[in-house]
Amino acid sequence: MRTYIYKLYLLCLTLFLSVMSACDNKGDSGLSLQGDTFINKIVLDDQYEGVIDNVNASITVEVPYDYSIKSMTVSQLELSEGADATIKVGDKLNFSFPQSIRVTNGDAFFDYVINVKNHEAKILSLTLNNIYNGIIDEETATIKVYVPTNTNLSNIVVAYEVSTGTTVSIENNSVVDFSNNNVKITATYKTAVKEYTIQIEKTDVSVEPKAFVGIANTVSELNDETRAAAEWMLRNIPNSKYISLNEIKDGKVRLTDYKMIWCHWDWNGIGDWPSAAYDTKDKIREYWNAGGNIFASREAMRYVKTDMWGVSSMNAEPNNMWGGEYAETTLTEDLGFSIKTYEDQEIYNGITVNDNGGDKIIYLREIGCKTTGRALQWGVDWEPYFSMDGWKQKTGATPLASGIGSYDVNRVCIAQYGSEPNGTVITIGASGYEWKDANVDNAYFTNMEKLTMNIINYLCK
Amino acid sequence: MKNIIYTMLLATMTLPMASCNDNSPVLTQKDWDGTANYFSPTEEKTFGTFYQPYVGYVGDPMPFYDPVAEDFKILYLRDLRPNPDLTYHPIWGVSTKDFSSYTSLDELIPCGSESEPDAAIGTGSTIYNEADKLYYTFYTGHTASQEVIMLATSSDFKTWTKNRALYLQGDDYGYDVKNFRDPFVFKGDDGLFHMIVSTNKEGKGVLAELTSDNLLEWTNKDVFFKNRWGRFYECADIFKMGNWWYLIYSDQNVYERRVQYFKAETLEELKNVITDEDNPEWPDNHNGYLDSRAFYAGKTASNGTDRYIWGWCPTRKGNDNTEVSGDKEPEWAGALVAHKLIQHENGSLTLSPVEGFVNKYNKTSDVKVMAQSENGVQVNNGDYSLSADSHVLFNRLNVHNKITFKVTASTALDKFGFSFCRGNDSEKFYSVIVNPEENGAKKKLNFEEEGGKGFISGADSYYFDTPADNTYDITILTDNSVCVVYINDALAYTNRVYGLQKNCWSINCYDGDITVSDLSVMYY
């Protein structure tokens, strides 16, 4: 028995020792990971040294404002001992685009992204009297600010935000006299000097905060149709901002910050509806219930229905829709809508009306212009409404204009919804209310602008 | 005591050994050939003939004949589902000498990092430069804000070095900065390198042209081709075959999405085939369509003797054969389909089977009739006569099949076809129907879910002339769920039919009287 236990003991011991030796991994993996993989110094074109950020794996090289970065040479490159890099001294690169460089040492590697930036002095935002937001046009170096007509111009508080390191010729939050016209200020960053002109525009258009709600995350990612509308609003309507459906969906913006929102949506009538439009329906409904005002044009006007925003008491989309494909047609006559019986509506103030044999037309697009012909109308004498009264009752809407189809009053293309405590909603689905190339050879562009401005103003009352 | 411990130890050690001796009966081989009920097959992980990689799918192919290795290299955009958000579609490749198999070359040109202009990659083309003995692959760098043409070179087709100085941007030449892609480079008769780029000018789709004498510095030569109706043409390919110049392109418009071509006797004339947008100089009598909507992004390469075209056949959402329509975009990427180009006397082109593929199907399958209609079918010595509303059901297909047969119709108005996924217990099955059109003067292949949705829009073929002798030589190549139908050197038709493999199939007559002869089913 004793010898038996003794043999068992030896067996366990050998097993134990063999297990222990296997735990020693040194040299087992075969990977050489001891060397460092850093860039210690990089210089381009003999004089421009990069600032190295090892935490974010990025290198930034600053060059004078007018220096060409299309072909820069790597003149110095110092790496960790024993390391190699995918870029070598003498290489010429086009730094108009970010470049990546991989540093390897044995089996270890590290990737950097190199960005070369020209010196730039930039004003990022500017407000007057802490309320009125400036619209900055970098190309013309002008900052346009809309202020109410009765504003005292002799002591205006100017506040601004600038890009890091930029200094401005006037101190932040200083009081400036604008009574003798425009004021020029200069922004400076190293070799970059930029003079901006602040232009005050007096306006009766409401300066309440407004937002353009778009499908894409930024204005530049919008398609031609909606981008044209968004850019127009940001340039011409006081205190406007761009917000995306995703920001609304993710709760990153609060709709109640805005007195009105303009939803101008377009997906050429083809394909799947963007899911974000569906995902935000409840937030937009809540906004309207809380008194928020909405201007919904083109595809957005379909969302007033009961199970979307709940603005209309009818769960139906316009029953007379067509057009909107990619191929555009050329207009063989002027295109607009009829306001007969609605001539007194506020939203038509100051817009030229063409009598056209009693039809009272407001034209939007001139003969010879291209159009996708997208129209979203209500055929009120058709199913399921069967009459104007039937339509008004079922939808809870008030008609404001008649669309094409001989400008029949039974083809409603502009409508209004909403009563207290909810907000007011105006919808436009008129053919011709199209923003892409609206100001190209189109004598009626001013009508588009005035109509839109009137509607926005009306919704901000 | 010792004995007890010892026996117990021995017993526990032998327990596992006891289970190694399996006494359960051997599974019997199912008698496949003897049954005709529907079976739900799975797809192989890799397709050998209509190639699909083990992981991911084939997008826009870039075929290239390598004059050094003397084989075809087909680069393609590798699609993953789902793709990473910003960096996607790296360039992978396959090679083949004689089409008997594809060898994967793995990843050739990876995506850049998220901040680089080639975070995502679009298609391009490869050219071999005799001057420096390097392969040049021009490709598209794609990000949300722009598309740029970029370049990578290689001496051995394995290791590729990205050129960090060459970036061609659309707005430098007055084109669309967001849509500037699919560079196609060829050497012209003028000794210069020409690059054709798909882009927009003033909002309308065009093919732009740049030239270079060294492949590195490019000069804008303005618009090469004004696309019809301002449509956007992707994956353009220009080549000379015999005495004709050809432009092959894929119209991106959702209502189109097919590969088409134009022809002309000189390159100059090719640029002007569309003088009247509504009536262009079509190269044939069916608007230059080469295949169906299930064959997209077709581009060609030639070994000097034969020219082949490669494109991708889309997958269908949920593996549903009816998830396709004439006004919807298909799923992007799928299987790599290849055809051979046939040039007819008048310069027109049609697609025919690749010999290398055909030769793969070298095993003969016995053809057995599993069922037939009560009336209307006569079987004589391997020939079948069918009259209206009758069909013959044949034994199960393999995973890769070549089906050939001849149909002789009695009149131009006869309507016939064949069905896949058809078990004798199937309520629904899928049919390719040779449908008389224009009072019998022409035919078109329609795709139908019989017993279900009927005609499936967006899955039919182009129109072809009814043969004068009412005889149709039909060849069908299948590889898993991808099937390609060829008729008479006049029609090529690709489609995705899930459930095709390992199921029975039938030949049907809907109208008229037909005779089916020379029926042969081969496989590998």
Interface residues (C-beta under 8 A of the other chain):
Chain A: M1 Y4 S71 I87 D91 K92 L93 N94 S96 F97 P98 Q99 S100 D111 V113 N115 S220 E221 D224 I270 G271 Y326 A327 D437
Chain B: M1 K2 I5 G112 S113 S115 E116 P117 A144 S145 V148 R164 A165 L166 Y167 G203 W229 G230 R231 N253 V254 D327 K328 E329
